[in-house]
């Protein structure tokens, strides 16, 4: 077929203008970001069409190969595809929605210092559950407009803000009510009606607290004062360190310490104080006291200041037992401080203990203290022997160490020992080893579908971490009955000993007649 210029093809389907509209749309974007993205796509698309026409025409005029000319246009095609992706990864909420976009720069002003009740969603744009929630979240925000504030934090972009409030999965919804220092975890459904109902229940509780005279967080004092902090922390969680107690509390401690050296007259120190206090409260809770924040008045305790070469304020140093102190190099917001503290915690913390489910107390304590409880049901000891069981436990220990920053609980039981638990998880007496991740607060669980290996379990937990795993409601909506059992002794299983019978005293002739031939 003889070559025909691109303009001929365009003219056959209508004008160039019409065809261009058909290919790249009319740009009916509602937000500036949308319009900008569409403009980029239009630019590259139009440029691609005209450049293709020019290249092909020049190639044919010089006796070249059309296919060779087309090959040179591949970068332009990739450019158009790349721009198209921009449109598909937009933020889930826009200025036209009633959902208020929250960031580290406005969160304190909008939420913490507000008298309003807030529902805040921490999400990631690529999270499937977050995408499913978005329409209902917008609808709820519209219904609650003027009554309850509804906001959203892109915690994938603003990791420090998510870390500040212990966000480890998406979406996470927090209720900032009477005490902004300690937001509550939203435990309701994900439909717009359920969200509105949950907000109204929280609002009623807030009004009731105010009527009874209960207050939220009180104003935090300046350097040297007392009290709490409306910005999210309590000074009592910052340990006051002195020349007299420093060595015993910090250097001889197994905990990790972040220590601020300050001067009461220092302006930067005063600005840091509420951030330091808020971080101290959050870190104390999230690490169960294994990472601690302290403060030294370097104008009073000059021996310490001299020992560590303090020449400016504030100076923050990190202390780990048996190691030289290192300078803190991170940001000064509470989110930055918490993020660094959690990194230190995960670096130094031992892996979570892997426990056998021996009683209801073991299951309850482990799962209630953790966002997720990872439970393995291992084959009977007679099926694997001690070496086989230990190999499964070794895999679990490695994965517990890999995910120790999540602070999940890790448990195991033998097949058949906790039948009600297996039934509630739908394991049903086969397919061992099996694994489930349980959220006891929401009574939801997910099952491992892949192999019981480091690779299979890692893939399973990674999907759960980003909100992509498939979940189901725990059987009956309540935790099953757990039976008290004896712990495994670490040995191979023993078959039941059969009782020996002595048949010598039995006269079989009396019982059986003989047929003579």
GUFIKE-243960 format. One record per residue (C-alpha): residue in one letter; x, y, z. Coordinates in steps of 0.5 Angstrom, whole numbers. Layout:
{r 'a'; {X; Y; Z}}
...
REM end
This chain:
{r 'x'; {0; 0; 0}}
{r 'x'; {3; 7; -2}}
{r 'x'; {5; 12; 4}}
{r 'x'; {0; 17; 5}}
{r 'x'; {1; 23; 10}}
{r 'x'; {-2; 23; 16}}
{r 'x'; {-6; 29; 15}}
{r 'x'; {-10; 25; 10}}
{r 'x'; {-12; 20; 15}}
{r 'x'; {-14; 25; 19}}
{r 'x'; {-18; 28; 14}}
{r 'x'; {-22; 22; 13}}
{r 'x'; {-25; 21; 20}}
{r 'x'; {-26; 29; 20}}
{r 'x'; {-22; 35; 21}}
{r 'x'; {-15; 35; 25}}
{r 'x'; {-19; 39; 30}}
{r 'x'; {-24; 34; 31}}
{r 'x'; {-20; 28; 31}}
{r 'x'; {-15; 31; 36}}
{r 'x'; {-21; 32; 41}}
{r 'x'; {-23; 25; 40}}
{r 'x'; {-16; 22; 42}}
{r 'x'; {-15; 27; 48}}
{r 'x'; {-22; 29; 50}}
{r 'x'; {-24; 36; 51}}
{r 'x'; {-21; 37; 58}}
{r 'x'; {-27; 37; 62}}
{r 'x'; {-23; 37; 69}}
{r 'x'; {-25; 41; 75}}
{r 'x'; {-19; 42; 79}}
{r 'x'; {-13; 46; 77}}
{r 'x'; {-9; 40; 78}}
{r 'x'; {-13; 36; 73}}
{r 'x'; {-13; 42; 68}}
{r 'x'; {-6; 42; 68}}
{r 'x'; {-5; 35; 67}}
{r 'x'; {-10; 35; 61}}
{r 'x'; {-6; 41; 58}}
{r 'x'; {1; 37; 59}}
{r 'x'; {-3; 31; 55}}
{r 'x'; {-6; 35; 50}}
{r 'x'; {1; 38; 49}}
{r 'x'; {5; 32; 48}}
{r 'x'; {-1; 29; 44}}
{r 'x'; {-1; 35; 39}}
{r 'x'; {6; 35; 38}}
{r 'x'; {6; 27; 37}}
{r 'x'; {1; 28; 31}}
{r 'x'; {5; 33; 28}}
{r 'x'; {12; 31; 29}}
{r 'x'; {10; 24; 26}}
{r 'x'; {7; 27; 20}}
{r 'x'; {13; 31; 19}}
{r 'x'; {18; 25; 20}}
{r 'x'; {14; 20; 16}}
{r 'x'; {14; 25; 10}}
{r 'x'; {21; 27; 10}}
{r 'x'; {23; 20; 10}}
{r 'x'; {19; 18; 4}}
{r 'x'; {21; 24; 0}}
{r 'x'; {28; 21; 2}}
{r 'x'; {26; 14; 0}}
{r 'x'; {27; 12; 7}}
{r 'x'; {23; 7; 11}}
{r 'x'; {16; 9; 14}}
{r 'x'; {17; 4; 19}}
{r 'x'; {24; 6; 21}}
{r 'x'; {21; 13; 22}}
{r 'x'; {16; 11; 26}}
{r 'x'; {21; 7; 31}}
{r 'x'; {24; 14; 32}}
{r 'x'; {18; 16; 35}}
{r 'x'; {18; 11; 41}}
{r 'x'; {20; 16; 46}}
{r 'x'; {14; 21; 44}}
{r 'x'; {9; 15; 45}}
{r 'x'; {12; 14; 52}}
{r 'x'; {12; 21; 54}}
{r 'x'; {4; 21; 52}}
{r 'x'; {3; 15; 56}}
{r 'x'; {7; 18; 62}}
{r 'x'; {3; 24; 62}}
{r 'x'; {-3; 19; 62}}
{r 'x'; {-1; 16; 68}}
{r 'x'; {-1; 23; 71}}
{r 'x'; {-8; 23; 71}}
{r 'x'; {-9; 16; 74}}
{r 'x'; {-5; 18; 80}}
{r 'x'; {-9; 24; 83}}
{r 'x'; {-10; 26; 90}}
{r 'x'; {-17; 22; 92}}
{r 'x'; {-19; 29; 95}}
{r 'x'; {-20; 36; 91}}
{r 'x'; {-22; 43; 93}}
{r 'x'; {-29; 42; 91}}
{r 'x'; {-30; 36; 96}}
{r 'x'; {-32; 38; 103}}
{r 'x'; {-26; 33; 106}}
{r 'x'; {-21; 38; 108}}
{r 'x'; {-14; 36; 106}}
{r 'x'; {-9; 36; 112}}
{r 'x'; {-1; 37; 112}}
{r 'x'; {4; 38; 117}}
{r 'x'; {4; 45; 116}}
{r 'x'; {-4; 46; 117}}
{r 'x'; {-5; 40; 122}}
{r 'x'; {-4; 43; 128}}
{r 'x'; {-8; 50; 127}}
{r 'x'; {-14; 46; 124}}
{r 'x'; {-14; 40; 128}}
{r 'x'; {-10; 41; 135}}
{r 'x'; {-12; 48; 136}}
{r 'x'; {-19; 47; 134}}
{r 'x'; {-25; 46; 139}}
{r 'x'; {-29; 42; 133}}
{r 'x'; {-29; 35; 133}}
{r 'x'; {-25; 32; 127}}
{r 'x'; {-25; 25; 124}}
{r 'x'; {-19; 25; 120}}
{r 'x'; {-17; 19; 115}}
{r 'x'; {-10; 17; 114}}
{r 'x'; {-9; 14; 107}}
{r 'x'; {-5; 13; 101}}
{r 'x'; {-7; 14; 94}}
{r 'x'; {-5; 7; 91}}
{r 'x'; {-9; 4; 97}}
{r 'x'; {-15; 0; 94}}
{r 'x'; {-19; 0; 101}}
{r 'x'; {-17; 8; 101}}
{r 'x'; {-20; 8; 94}}
{r 'x'; {-26; 4; 96}}
{r 'x'; {-27; 9; 102}}
{r 'x'; {-26; 15; 98}}
{r 'x'; {-34; 16; 95}}
{r 'x'; {-37; 15; 102}}
{r 'x'; {-32; 19; 106}}
{r 'x'; {-34; 25; 101}}
{r 'x'; {-41; 24; 102}}
{r 'x'; {-40; 23; 110}}
{r 'x'; {-36; 30; 110}}
{r 'x'; {-42; 33; 106}}
{r 'x'; {-47; 31; 111}}
{r 'x'; {-43; 33; 117}}
{r 'x'; {-41; 40; 114}}
{r 'x'; {-42; 45; 119}}
{r 'x'; {-43; 40; 125}}
{r 'x'; {-36; 35; 125}}
{r 'x'; {-30; 37; 121}}
{r 'x'; {-28; 31; 116}}
{r 'x'; {-21; 31; 114}}
{r 'x'; {-16; 27; 110}}
{r 'x'; {-8; 26; 111}}
{r 'x'; {-4; 23; 105}}
{r 'x'; {0; 19; 110}}
{r 'x'; {4; 16; 104}}
{r 'x'; {7; 23; 102}}
{r 'x'; {7; 26; 109}}
{r 'x'; {10; 20; 113}}
{r 'x'; {12; 24; 119}}
{r 'x'; {5; 26; 121}}
{r 'x'; {2; 19; 120}}
{r 'x'; {8; 16; 124}}
{r 'x'; {6; 21; 130}}
{r 'x'; {0; 18; 131}}
{r 'x'; {2; 11; 130}}
{r 'x'; {-1; 10; 123}}
{r 'x'; {1; 3; 120}}
{r 'x'; {-4; 1; 115}}
{r 'x'; {-9; 4; 111}}
{r 'x'; {-14; 7; 111}}
{r 'x'; {-13; 9; 119}}
{r 'x'; {-19; 13; 121}}
{r 'x'; {-18; 17; 128}}
{r 'x'; {-23; 21; 132}}
{r 'x'; {-20; 28; 135}}
{r 'x'; {-25; 30; 140}}
{r 'x'; {-25; 32; 147}}
{r 'x'; {-17; 31; 148}}
{r 'x'; {-14; 32; 142}}
{r 'x'; {-7; 29; 145}}
{r 'x'; {-10; 22; 145}}
{r 'x'; {-15; 21; 139}}
{r 'x'; {-19; 15; 139}}
{r 'x'; {-19; 10; 134}}
{r 'x'; {-25; 10; 129}}
{r 'x'; {-28; 2; 130}}
{r 'x'; {-34; 3; 126}}
{r 'x'; {-36; 1; 119}}
{r 'x'; {-34; 4; 112}}
{r 'x'; {-41; 6; 109}}
{r 'x'; {-42; 14; 109}}
{r 'x'; {-48; 12; 114}}
{r 'x'; {-44; 9; 119}}
{r 'x'; {-39; 14; 119}}
{r 'x'; {-44; 19; 120}}
{r 'x'; {-47; 15; 126}}
{r 'x'; {-40; 14; 129}}
{r 'x'; {-39; 22; 128}}
{r 'x'; {-45; 24; 132}}
{r 'x'; {-44; 19; 137}}
{r 'x'; {-37; 22; 138}}
{r 'x'; {-40; 29; 138}}
{r 'x'; {-45; 27; 143}}
{r 'x'; {-40; 24; 148}}
{r 'x'; {-36; 31; 147}}
{r 'x'; {-42; 35; 149}}
{r 'x'; {-43; 31; 155}}
{r 'x'; {-36; 32; 157}}
{r 'x'; {-37; 39; 156}}
{r 'x'; {-43; 39; 160}}
{r 'x'; {-40; 35; 166}}
{r 'x'; {-34; 40; 166}}
{r 'x'; {-29; 35; 163}}
{r 'x'; {-24; 39; 159}}
{r 'x'; {-19; 37; 153}}
{r 'x'; {-12; 38; 153}}
{r 'x'; {-10; 44; 157}}
{r 'x'; {-5; 50; 155}}
{r 'x'; {2; 48; 155}}
{r 'x'; {7; 52; 159}}
{r 'x'; {13; 56; 156}}
{r 'x'; {20; 53; 158}}
{r 'x'; {20; 52; 166}}
{r 'x'; {13; 52; 167}}
{r 'x'; {8; 46; 168}}
{r 'x'; {2; 43; 165}}
{r 'x'; {0; 39; 159}}
{r 'x'; {0; 41; 152}}
{r 'x'; {-6; 43; 147}}
{r 'x'; {-1; 41; 141}}
{r 'x'; {-1; 34; 143}}
{r 'x'; {4; 32; 149}}
{r 'x'; {5; 32; 157}}
{r 'x'; {11; 35; 160}}
{r 'x'; {11; 29; 165}}
{r 'x'; {13; 25; 159}}
{r 'x'; {20; 29; 158}}
{r 'x'; {25; 26; 163}}
{r 'x'; {28; 32; 167}}
{r 'x'; {36; 30; 167}}
{r 'x'; {41; 33; 172}}
{r 'x'; {48; 32; 173}}
{r 'x'; {46; 28; 179}}
{r 'x'; {42; 23; 175}}
{r 'x'; {44; 23; 168}}
{r 'x'; {49; 17; 169}}
{r 'x'; {44; 12; 172}}
{r 'x'; {38; 14; 168}}
{r 'x'; {41; 15; 161}}
{r 'x'; {48; 11; 161}}
{r 'x'; {47; 5; 165}}
{r 'x'; {40; 4; 162}}
{r 'x'; {38; -1; 157}}
{r 'x'; {33; 4; 153}}
{r 'x'; {35; 9; 148}}
{r 'x'; {35; 16; 150}}
{r 'x'; {34; 22; 146}}
{r 'x'; {37; 28; 150}}
{r 'x'; {35; 36; 149}}
{r 'x'; {40; 40; 152}}
{r 'x'; {37; 47; 152}}
{r 'x'; {37; 54; 155}}
{r 'x'; {31; 57; 158}}
{r 'x'; {32; 64; 155}}
{r 'x'; {33; 61; 148}}
{r 'x'; {28; 62; 143}}
{r 'x'; {29; 56; 139}}
{r 'x'; {29; 52; 145}}
{r 'x'; {22; 55; 147}}
{r 'x'; {19; 53; 140}}
{r 'x'; {22; 46; 140}}
{r 'x'; {19; 45; 147}}
{r 'x'; {12; 43; 145}}
{r 'x'; {14; 39; 139}}
{r 'x'; {19; 35; 144}}
{r 'x'; {13; 34; 149}}
{r 'x'; {8; 31; 144}}
{r 'x'; {14; 27; 141}}
{r 'x'; {16; 24; 148}}
{r 'x'; {8; 22; 150}}
{r 'x'; {8; 19; 143}}
{r 'x'; {14; 15; 143}}
{r 'x'; {13; 13; 150}}
{r 'x'; {7; 10; 148}}
{r 'x'; {9; 7; 142}}
{r 'x'; {15; 4; 144}}
{r 'x'; {13; 2; 151}}
{r 'x'; {18; 6; 154}}
{r 'x'; {24; 3; 150}}
{r 'x'; {26; 10; 147}}
{r 'x'; {25; 16; 152}}
{r 'x'; {26; 23; 151}}
{r 'x'; {30; 27; 156}}
{r 'x'; {32; 35; 157}}
{r 'x'; {38; 38; 161}}
{r 'x'; {38; 45; 163}}
{r 'x'; {45; 46; 160}}
{r 'x'; {45; 53; 164}}
{r 'x'; {44; 50; 170}}
{r 'x'; {48; 43; 169}}
{r 'x'; {54; 46; 166}}
{r 'x'; {58; 39; 168}}
{r 'x'; {54; 35; 163}}
{r 'x'; {54; 41; 158}}
{r 'x'; {62; 41; 158}}
{r 'x'; {62; 34; 158}}
{r 'x'; {59; 33; 151}}
{r 'x'; {61; 39; 148}}
{r 'x'; {55; 43; 148}}
{r 'x'; {56; 50; 145}}
{r 'x'; {49; 52; 142}}
{r 'x'; {42; 51; 144}}
{r 'x'; {38; 47; 143}}
{r 'x'; {43; 41; 142}}
{r 'x'; {40; 34; 141}}
{r 'x'; {44; 28; 142}}
{r 'x'; {42; 20; 142}}
{r 'x'; {45; 16; 147}}
{r 'x'; {45; 8; 146}}
{r 'x'; {48; 4; 152}}
{r 'x'; {56; 2; 151}}
{r 'x'; {56; 7; 145}}
{r 'x'; {59; 14; 144}}
{r 'x'; {53; 19; 143}}
{r 'x'; {51; 21; 136}}
{r 'x'; {48; 28; 134}}
{r 'x'; {41; 28; 132}}
{r 'x'; {41; 30; 125}}
{r 'x'; {33; 30; 124}}
{r 'x'; {28; 35; 123}}
{r 'x'; {25; 39; 129}}
{r 'x'; {17; 37; 128}}
{r 'x'; {14; 32; 133}}
{r 'x'; {13; 28; 127}}
{r 'x'; {21; 28; 125}}
{r 'x'; {23; 27; 132}}
{r 'x'; {18; 21; 133}}
{r 'x'; {20; 18; 126}}
{r 'x'; {27; 18; 128}}
{r 'x'; {25; 15; 135}}
{r 'x'; {22; 9; 132}}
{r 'x'; {27; 8; 127}}
{r 'x'; {32; 7; 133}}
{r 'x'; {27; 3; 137}}
{r 'x'; {26; -2; 131}}
{r 'x'; {34; -2; 130}}
{r 'x'; {35; -4; 137}}
{r 'x'; {29; -8; 139}}
{r 'x'; {29; -15; 140}}
{r 'x'; {24; -19; 135}}
{r 'x'; {17; -20; 138}}
{r 'x'; {17; -26; 142}}
{r 'x'; {13; -32; 139}}
{r 'x'; {9; -35; 144}}
{r 'x'; {5; -42; 144}}
{r 'x'; {-3; -41; 145}}
{r 'x'; {-3; -44; 152}}
{r 'x'; {-9; -41; 155}}
{r 'x'; {-14; -35; 153}}
{r 'x'; {-10; -30; 157}}
{r 'x'; {-4; -31; 152}}
{r 'x'; {-8; -30; 146}}
{r 'x'; {-12; -24; 149}}
{r 'x'; {-6; -20; 152}}
{r 'x'; {-2; -21; 146}}
{r 'x'; {-8; -19; 141}}
{r 'x'; {-11; -14; 145}}
{r 'x'; {-4; -10; 145}}
{r 'x'; {-2; -11; 138}}
{r 'x'; {-6; -8; 132}}
{r 'x'; {-5; -15; 128}}
{r 'x'; {-4; -21; 131}}
{r 'x'; {-1; -26; 127}}
{r 'x'; {-3; -34; 128}}
{r 'x'; {0; -40; 125}}
{r 'x'; {-3; -47; 126}}
{r 'x'; {2; -52; 125}}
{r 'x'; {2; -59; 123}}
{r 'x'; {1; -64; 129}}
{r 'x'; {8; -66; 132}}
{r 'x'; {7; -73; 130}}
{r 'x'; {7; -71; 122}}
{r 'x'; {13; -67; 122}}
{r 'x'; {17; -69; 128}}
{r 'x'; {21; -64; 132}}
{r 'x'; {26; -62; 127}}
{r 'x'; {20; -60; 122}}
{r 'x'; {16; -56; 127}}
{r 'x'; {23; -52; 129}}
{r 'x'; {23; -50; 121}}
{r 'x'; {17; -47; 121}}
{r 'x'; {18; -43; 128}}
{r 'x'; {24; -41; 125}}
{r 'x'; {21; -38; 119}}
{r 'x'; {16; -34; 124}}
{r 'x'; {22; -32; 128}}
{r 'x'; {25; -29; 122}}
{r 'x'; {19; -26; 119}}
{r 'x'; {17; -23; 126}}
{r 'x'; {24; -20; 126}}
{r 'x'; {23; -17; 119}}
{r 'x'; {16; -14; 121}}
{r 'x'; {18; -12; 129}}
{r 'x'; {17; -4; 127}}
{r 'x'; {10; -6; 126}}
{r 'x'; {10; -8; 133}}
{r 'x'; {5; -14; 132}}
{r 'x'; {3; -20; 136}}
{r 'x'; {6; -27; 134}}
{r 'x'; {3; -34; 136}}
{r 'x'; {2; -41; 134}}
{r 'x'; {-2; -47; 136}}
{r 'x'; {-2; -54; 134}}
{r 'x'; {-7; -57; 129}}
{r 'x'; {-13; -60; 133}}
{r 'x'; {-11; -56; 140}}
{r 'x'; {-16; -50; 139}}
{r 'x'; {-21; -53; 134}}
{r 'x'; {-26; -47; 135}}
{r 'x'; {-20; -42; 133}}
{r 'x'; {-19; -46; 127}}
{r 'x'; {-27; -46; 125}}
{r 'x'; {-27; -39; 126}}
{r 'x'; {-22; -38; 121}}
{r 'x'; {-24; -43; 116}}
{r 'x'; {-18; -47; 117}}
{r 'x'; {-23; -53; 118}}
{r 'x'; {-18; -59; 120}}
{r 'x'; {-14; -59; 113}}
{r 'x'; {-8; -55; 110}}
{r 'x'; {-3; -55; 115}}
{r 'x'; {1; -50; 116}}
{r 'x'; {-4; -45; 116}}
{r 'x'; {-3; -37; 118}}
{r 'x'; {-8; -32; 119}}
{r 'x'; {-7; -24; 121}}
{r 'x'; {-13; -22; 126}}
{r 'x'; {-15; -15; 128}}
{r 'x'; {-19; -16; 134}}
{r 'x'; {-21; -9; 135}}
{r 'x'; {-25; -10; 128}}
{r 'x'; {-26; -17; 129}}
{r 'x'; {-23; -18; 122}}
{r 'x'; {-18; -23; 119}}
{r 'x'; {-14; -25; 113}}
{r 'x'; {-11; -32; 111}}
{r 'x'; {-5; -34; 108}}
{r 'x'; {-6; -36; 101}}
{r 'x'; {1; -37; 99}}
{r 'x'; {7; -42; 101}}
{r 'x'; {9; -42; 109}}
{r 'x'; {15; -39; 107}}
{r 'x'; {19; -33; 108}}
{r 'x'; {17; -31; 101}}
{r 'x'; {10; -33; 102}}
{r 'x'; {9; -30; 108}}
{r 'x'; {13; -23; 107}}
{r 'x'; {8; -22; 101}}
{r 'x'; {2; -24; 105}}
{r 'x'; {4; -19; 110}}
{r 'x'; {6; -14; 105}}
{r 'x'; {0; -14; 102}}
{r 'x'; {-4; -13; 109}}
{r 'x'; {1; -7; 110}}
{r 'x'; {-1; -3; 104}}
{r 'x'; {-9; -5; 105}}
{r 'x'; {-9; -10; 99}}
{r 'x'; {-11; -16; 103}}
{r 'x'; {-17; -19; 102}}
{r 'x'; {-21; -20; 109}}
{r 'x'; {-27; -23; 113}}
{r 'x'; {-31; -22; 119}}
{r 'x'; {-28; -27; 125}}
{r 'x'; {-34; -33; 126}}
{r 'x'; {-39; -30; 130}}
{r 'x'; {-36; -23; 131}}
{r 'x'; {-33; -25; 137}}
{r 'x'; {-26; -29; 139}}
{r 'x'; {-27; -36; 140}}
{r 'x'; {-26; -40; 146}}
{r 'x'; {-19; -42; 147}}
{r 'x'; {-17; -49; 151}}
{r 'x'; {-12; -49; 156}}
{r 'x'; {-6; -54; 154}}
{r 'x'; {0; -56; 156}}
{r 'x'; {6; -53; 152}}
{r 'x'; {10; -57; 147}}
{r 'x'; {17; -60; 150}}
{r 'x'; {21; -59; 144}}
{r 'x'; {21; -66; 143}}
{r 'x'; {19; -71; 138}}
{r 'x'; {12; -74; 139}}
{r 'x'; {11; -81; 141}}
{r 'x'; {5; -85; 139}}
{r 'x'; {0; -88; 144}}
{r 'x'; {3; -94; 148}}
{r 'x'; {-2; -100; 146}}
{r 'x'; {-3; -105; 152}}
{r 'x'; {-1; -112; 151}}
{r 'x'; {-5; -118; 152}}
{r 'x'; {-3; -125; 154}}
{r 'x'; {-7; -130; 150}}
{r 'x'; {-4; -136; 153}}
{r 'x'; {-10; -137; 158}}
{r 'x'; {-15; -137; 153}}
{r 'x'; {-18; -143; 151}}
{r 'x'; {-20; -142; 144}}
{r 'x'; {-23; -149; 144}}
{r 'x'; {-29; -147; 148}}
{r 'x'; {-31; -142; 144}}
{r 'x'; {-30; -145; 137}}
{r 'x'; {-33; -151; 135}}
{r 'x'; {-28; -155; 130}}
{r 'x'; {-31; -159; 124}}
{r 'x'; {-28; -165; 123}}
{r 'x'; {-26; -168; 116}}
REM end
